[in-house]
Structure formats: structure tokens, C-alpha cells
Amino acid sequence: MSRSNFTIITEALSHIANKVNLHNHLNLQDINILLENFFRDILNIIYKDRDFKNLNAEESNFTAIDLGDDKKELAIQITSTTAIKKVRNTIEKYKEEYGYKKLIMLYIKMDKPSRTIGINIEAHDKIEIEEWSIKDLCAKISDLEDEDILEIQKIVINQINPSLYDSYSKNRDLSGTENWDNLENKDIRNFSDKLTEVCPEINNLRIIKYSRDIASGEAELSRFSEREVRAMKYRIFEVCQDELIEFCEVNDTSKSINISNINALIEKFTTKACTIIEEKSKDYSYPLKNRDLIKKIVLALINDCYLSFDEKGIYA
């Protein structure tokens, strides 16, 4: 799991809990209502096998519960009030015909209240009850796959400041991902082989530097959604293929190419890559745009058999 993404989630949820606490002191309750859909979206990522609905949005109002799943197993009451009186009031208003097996009291607090009496004793077998705090919610999020954690990160940041993730409303580049998955690794040479074949006199220290850049780029990319990175790789591959064709048209790659030409080609690859990602970002959401990391993606594409410095790397 990417610890940085999870840290952002915990800090954001802590911020939301503090914000709710402040609003309650000011007797402003609207924020509690707005958070119903927020927690619904998070729960739908945690529980992929079910679909939570905001029951308050249904035509027939559900008293005492806010969210419910389509399996009639879990009902959720979202509240910032942890007093036992609130729990009793919820139990009294809950109607057995709702049919849910368990009721979760989700407190918008960092910690659950300590009880001298078991919470299920209060329910008198009317329904099983469980209490969650924000910490409990975070524990469940920590067990998710990296891609799911990234999606929740976007949701919580969007709740605090939508401008931080205005790209979240954009579509994923699914066609880019699919096209990448259909690509074949035709040129089996690695980065070093491709360099030495067109530039036999290249300094080994430069190859080592390129290899280090590739490794550091892969480490950085591991922090992002693999699906979105694959889409980026395909878009970069496409435009770099065009650039490689032009390079081979004006350079006799069957003969030795000097290092200046190689460096110039890598920079052209990078410039084209940055331009296409910037352009595609008008319609699609990509996890990164900085030139340094995009250049490392270019180097990785060369190393992973998708680009080269000669005609062998051109896909027919």
C-alpha cells in the first residue's frame, strides 16, 4: 500500500471530523447531511460486493438510518453524536420492516465512546448494532488494494477542496489502457543493447545513469494507479513512434549515431510526451504531468521494448 496516499486519507478524514465538530458547536447541521453521500461513496469502494444507497434520497423516508446496502445486510446511521441517548433514539425509531441484519452507528469522530453497557444490550435483540469511529473506517481502508485507496484519496480531498481534484470529474482514459494492454513487445533488446547497437562508443557511466533514472521512475510510478499509468504509457508510445519514424528518415541508423543525436531524440520524445498528456488532460484524468517523471516513462518505454533509436523499434 502507498503510505503517502493512506496518510492523505487519514489527515483528510481527521480534518472533516474536526470541521463537523466545529459546525456542531455553532449549531450548523447542514454539513452532516452533505456527508451522507460522501461516506456512501467510500463504503461502496470498501464493499465492492454491494451497493449502498442514501436512503434519505428515497421517496419513502427511512427513519433512523441514512444508508443501506442492496443485500439488506448493513444499514448505516451517520452521526456526530455519540451519546447513548442518540443510540436509544435510533433503536426506537428503527422499523423491523426495513429488514437489515446489522445497524452500524458511524460516528464522525476520531474515537468511539467508551460504554459501561454493551451496545447490543440496548438493542434488546431488535437488531445487531456495531459502533464505528473514523479510526475504524481508516482501518478498513488500509486493507484495500492500492487503486481503491487512491480512489478514496480523491474523494476525501475533493470533500475538503474540490479544486484540488477538479480532474477527478474527468473520465479515465480507458481506450488508452486497453490499447496498451494489446501492445506486443516486439523489440526484445533492453536499453543498454539499443544504445550500444547504434552508439558503440557510448560511455558506460551514461548507461548507468539512464538505468538509475529508469529505476527511480518505476519507484515513483508505483505510487499511482497502474491503470492510469498504462493509459499514459500508450499515449506517450503513440507520439514517440511518430518521432522515431521521423528520426530514422533523416538519420542512417545502420551506422553509428553520436551521443548528441541520442540525447536530442530522448528530449524530443519527452517534449512530445508532455504535449500529448497536456492535450489529452482536457478530456481525461492522468495522475501526473511533470516533465521529469514523463521523461523517465520515455526511458522505461525504451527499456521495455516499445521504443528505440533505430528502425527495429518502429511498430508496423
C-alpha positions as CSV (number, residue, x, y, z in Angstrom):
1,M,0.0,0.0,0.0
2,S,1.2,3.5,-0.8
3,R,1.7,5.0,2.7
4,S,1.6,8.6,1.3
5,N,-1.9,8.1,-0.2
6,F,-3.2,6.5,3.0
7,T,-1.7,9.3,5.1
8,I,-3.6,11.8,3.0
9,I,-6.8,9.9,3.7
10,T,-6.3,9.8,7.4
11,E,-5.4,13.5,7.6
12,A,-8.3,14.5,5.4
13,L,-10.8,12.4,7.5
14,S,-9.4,13.9,10.7
15,H,-9.9,17.4,9.2
16,I,-13.5,16.5,8.3
17,A,-14.2,15.2,11.8
18,N,-12.8,18.5,13.3
19,K,-14.9,20.5,10.8
20,V,-18.1,18.7,11.8
21,N,-17.3,19.2,15.5
22,L,-16.9,23.0,14.9
23,H,-20.1,23.2,12.9
24,N,-22.0,21.4,15.7
25,H,-20.7,23.9,18.3
26,L,-22.1,26.6,16.0
27,N,-25.4,24.7,15.7
28,L,-24.8,24.3,11.9
29,Q,-26.2,20.8,11.0
30,D,-26.2,21.0,7.2
31,I,-22.7,19.5,6.9
32,N,-23.9,16.3,8.5
33,I,-26.5,15.9,5.7
34,L,-23.9,16.6,3.0
35,L,-21.6,13.9,4.4
36,E,-24.1,11.1,3.8
37,N,-23.2,10.8,0.1
38,F,-19.5,11.3,1.0
39,F,-19.5,8.2,3.3
40,R,-21.8,6.3,0.9
41,D,-19.1,6.6,-1.9
42,I,-16.4,5.5,0.5
43,L,-18.4,2.5,1.6
44,N,-19.1,1.5,-2.0
45,I,-15.4,1.2,-2.5
46,I,-14.8,-0.7,0.7
47,Y,-17.6,-3.1,0.0
48,K,-17.4,-3.9,-3.7
49,D,-19.9,-6.8,-3.5
50,R,-22.8,-4.5,-2.5
51,D,-24.3,-1.1,-3.4
52,F,-25.0,1.4,-0.7
53,K,-27.8,3.9,-1.3
54,N,-28.6,7.1,0.5
55,L,-32.0,6.1,2.0
56,N,-32.9,9.7,2.7
57,A,-33.0,10.3,-1.0
58,E,-35.6,7.6,-1.5
59,E,-39.2,8.6,-2.0
60,S,-40.3,6.9,1.2
61,N,-38.1,8.3,4.0
62,F,-36.3,5.9,6.2
63,T,-36.4,7.0,9.8
64,A,-33.2,6.4,12.0
65,I,-30.9,5.2,9.2
66,D,-29.1,7.1,6.4
67,L,-27.5,4.4,4.2
68,G,-28.4,0.9,3.3
69,D,-26.9,-1.8,1.1
70,D,-28.8,-3.7,-1.6
71,K,-28.3,-7.1,0.2
72,K,-30.4,-5.9,3.2
73,E,-27.4,-6.7,5.5
74,L,-25.9,-3.4,6.6
75,A,-27.7,-0.1,7.5
76,I,-25.7,2.9,8.5
77,Q,-26.6,5.8,10.7
78,I,-24.1,8.7,10.2
79,T,-23.9,11.0,13.2
80,S,-21.6,13.2,15.1
81,T,-23.5,12.5,18.4
82,T,-22.1,9.6,20.4
83,A,-24.4,10.0,23.5
84,I,-26.2,6.8,24.5
85,K,-29.4,8.8,24.1
86,K,-28.8,9.0,20.4
87,V,-28.3,5.3,20.1
88,R,-31.5,4.6,22.1
89,N,-33.4,7.1,19.9
90,T,-32.1,5.3,16.8
91,I,-33.1,1.9,18.1
92,E,-36.6,3.1,19.0
93,K,-37.2,4.7,15.6
94,Y,-35.8,1.8,13.6
95,K,-38.6,-0.3,12.0
96,E,-38.2,-4.0,11.7
97,E,-39.7,-4.0,8.2
98,Y,-36.6,-2.3,7.0
99,G,-35.1,-5.8,7.1
100,Y,-31.4,-5.0,7.7
101,K,-29.4,-7.5,9.7
102,K,-27.0,-5.1,11.2
103,L,-27.0,-1.4,12.1
104,I,-23.7,0.5,12.1
105,M,-23.5,3.7,14.1
106,L,-20.8,5.6,12.1
107,Y,-19.6,8.5,14.3
108,I,-17.9,11.4,12.6
109,K,-15.4,11.3,15.5
110,M,-11.8,10.1,15.7
111,D,-12.7,7.8,18.6
112,K,-15.6,5.7,19.7
113,P,-17.3,6.4,23.0
114,S,-16.5,4.0,25.9
115,R,-19.6,2.2,27.1
116,T,-20.3,0.7,30.5
117,I,-23.0,-1.4,29.0
118,G,-22.7,-3.4,25.8
119,I,-24.3,-1.5,22.9
120,N,-26.3,-4.6,21.8
121,I,-27.9,-4.9,25.2
122,E,-29.5,-1.5,24.4
123,A,-31.0,-3.0,21.2
124,H,-32.9,-5.7,23.1
125,D,-32.4,-8.1,20.1
126,K,-34.3,-5.7,17.8
127,I,-31.2,-5.5,15.5
128,E,-27.4,-6.2,15.9
129,I,-25.6,-2.9,16.4
130,E,-21.9,-2.0,15.8
131,E,-20.2,1.3,16.5
132,W,-17.5,2.7,14.2
133,S,-15.3,5.8,14.6
134,I,-13.3,7.5,11.9
135,K,-10.3,5.3,13.1
136,D,-12.3,2.2,12.4
137,L,-13.2,3.4,8.9
138,C,-9.5,4.1,8.3
139,A,-8.6,0.6,9.4
140,K,-10.9,-0.9,6.8
141,I,-9.5,1.4,4.1
142,S,-5.9,0.3,5.0
143,D,-6.8,-3.2,4.0
144,L,-7.8,-2.2,0.4
145,E,-5.9,-2.5,-2.8
146,D,-3.7,0.5,-3.8
147,E,-6.1,1.5,-6.6
148,D,-9.0,1.6,-4.2
149,I,-7.1,3.6,-1.7
150,L,-6.2,6.1,-4.5
151,E,-9.9,6.5,-5.4
152,I,-10.8,7.2,-1.7
153,Q,-7.9,9.7,-1.5
154,K,-9.5,11.6,-4.4
155,I,-12.9,11.5,-2.7
156,V,-11.7,12.9,0.7
157,I,-9.6,15.6,-0.9
158,N,-12.5,16.6,-3.1
159,Q,-14.6,16.9,0.1
160,I,-12.1,19.3,1.6
161,N,-11.3,21.3,-1.5
162,P,-12.8,20.3,-4.9
163,S,-10.3,22.5,-6.7
164,L,-7.5,20.1,-5.6
165,Y,-9.1,17.4,-7.7
166,D,-11.0,19.0,-10.4
167,S,-9.5,16.4,-12.7
168,Y,-11.4,13.7,-10.7
169,S,-14.6,14.6,-12.6
170,K,-12.9,13.8,-15.9
171,N,-13.1,10.4,-17.5
172,R,-10.4,7.8,-17.2
173,D,-8.6,7.1,-20.5
174,L,-9.9,3.6,-20.8
175,S,-9.2,3.3,-24.5
176,G,-5.5,4.2,-23.8
177,T,-5.4,1.4,-21.1
178,E,-7.0,-1.1,-23.5
179,N,-4.7,-0.2,-26.3
180,W,-1.6,-0.5,-24.1
181,D,-2.7,-4.0,-22.9
182,N,-3.0,-5.1,-26.6
183,L,0.6,-4.0,-27.5
184,E,3.2,-6.7,-28.1
185,N,6.8,-6.4,-27.0
186,K,8.4,-6.8,-30.4
187,D,11.9,-5.4,-29.8
188,I,13.4,-7.6,-27.1
189,R,16.6,-5.6,-26.7
190,N,17.0,-3.8,-23.4
191,F,18.0,-0.1,-23.0
192,S,21.8,-0.9,-22.9
193,D,21.6,-3.1,-26.0
194,K,19.7,-0.5,-28.0
195,L,22.2,2.2,-27.1
196,T,25.4,0.3,-27.8
197,E,24.0,-1.0,-31.1
198,V,23.7,2.5,-32.5
199,C,26.4,4.1,-30.5
200,P,29.2,1.6,-29.7
201,E,31.5,4.2,-28.2
202,I,29.0,5.3,-25.6
203,N,30.4,5.8,-22.1
204,N,29.2,3.1,-19.7
205,L,28.7,5.7,-17.0
206,R,26.0,7.3,-19.1
207,I,24.2,3.9,-19.5
208,I,24.4,3.5,-15.7
209,K,22.8,7.0,-15.3
210,Y,20.0,6.1,-17.7
211,S,19.4,2.8,-15.8
212,R,19.2,4.7,-12.5
213,D,16.7,7.1,-13.9
214,I,14.5,4.2,-15.2
215,A,14.6,2.5,-11.7
216,S,13.8,5.7,-9.9
217,G,10.9,6.4,-12.3
218,E,9.5,2.9,-11.7
219,A,9.6,3.6,-8.0
220,E,7.7,6.9,-8.3
221,L,5.1,5.4,-10.7
222,S,4.3,2.7,-8.2
223,R,2.6,5.3,-6.1
224,F,-0.1,5.9,-8.8
225,S,-2.9,3.9,-10.2
226,E,-1.5,1.2,-12.6
227,R,-4.5,1.5,-14.9
228,E,-4.0,5.3,-15.4
229,V,-0.2,4.9,-15.8
230,R,-0.8,2.3,-18.6
231,A,-3.0,4.8,-20.4
232,M,-0.3,7.4,-20.2
233,K,2.3,5.0,-21.5
234,Y,0.2,4.2,-24.5
235,R,-0.4,7.9,-25.4
236,I,3.3,8.5,-25.0
237,F,4.2,5.4,-27.0
238,E,2.0,6.7,-29.9
239,V,3.5,10.1,-30.3
240,C,7.1,8.8,-29.7
241,Q,6.6,6.3,-32.5
242,D,5.9,9.2,-34.9
243,E,9.0,10.9,-33.6
244,L,11.1,7.8,-34.1
245,I,9.9,7.4,-37.7
246,E,11.0,11.0,-38.5
247,F,14.3,10.4,-36.7
248,C,15.0,7.3,-38.8
249,E,14.0,9.1,-42.0
250,V,16.8,11.8,-41.5
251,N,19.4,9.6,-39.8
252,D,21.1,6.4,-41.2
253,T,20.6,4.3,-38.1
254,S,22.5,1.4,-39.7
255,K,25.6,3.4,-39.0
256,S,26.9,4.8,-35.7
257,I,25.0,7.7,-34.2
258,N,26.7,10.2,-31.9
259,I,25.5,10.7,-28.3
260,S,24.3,14.2,-29.1
261,N,21.7,12.8,-31.5
262,I,20.6,10.2,-29.0
263,N,20.2,12.8,-26.3
264,A,18.3,15.1,-28.7
265,L,16.0,12.3,-29.6
266,I,15.2,11.5,-25.9
267,E,14.4,15.2,-25.4
268,K,12.1,15.2,-28.4
269,F,10.4,12.1,-27.2
270,T,9.9,13.8,-23.8
271,T,8.6,17.0,-25.3
272,K,6.1,15.2,-27.5
273,A,5.1,13.1,-24.4
274,C,4.5,16.2,-22.3
275,T,2.5,17.8,-25.1
276,I,0.2,14.8,-25.7
277,I,-0.5,14.3,-21.9
278,E,-1.3,18.0,-21.5
279,E,-3.6,17.9,-24.5
280,K,-5.4,14.7,-23.5
281,S,-5.8,16.1,-20.0
282,K,-8.6,18.3,-21.4
283,D,-10.8,15.2,-21.5
284,Y,-9.1,12.6,-19.4
285,S,-7.7,12.3,-15.9
286,Y,-4.0,11.4,-15.6
287,P,-2.1,11.1,-12.2
288,L,1.0,13.1,-13.2
289,K,2.3,15.7,-15.6
290,N,5.7,16.8,-14.5
291,R,8.4,16.6,-17.2
292,D,11.0,14.8,-15.1
293,L,8.8,11.8,-14.5
294,I,7.4,11.8,-18.0
295,K,11.0,11.6,-19.3
296,K,11.5,8.6,-17.0
297,I,8.4,7.0,-18.6
298,V,10.0,7.5,-22.0
299,L,13.2,5.8,-20.8
300,A,11.2,3.0,-19.4
301,L,9.4,2.5,-22.8
302,I,12.8,2.2,-24.5
303,N,14.0,-0.3,-21.9
304,D,10.7,-2.3,-22.1
305,C,10.9,-3.0,-25.8
306,Y,8.4,-0.3,-27.0
307,L,10.8,2.4,-28.3
308,S,14.4,2.5,-29.6
309,F,16.9,4.6,-31.5
310,D,16.6,2.7,-34.9
311,E,14.1,1.2,-37.2
312,K,13.9,-2.0,-35.2
313,G,11.8,-0.1,-32.7
314,I,9.2,1.0,-35.2
315,Y,5.9,-0.8,-34.9
316,A,4.4,-1.6,-38.3
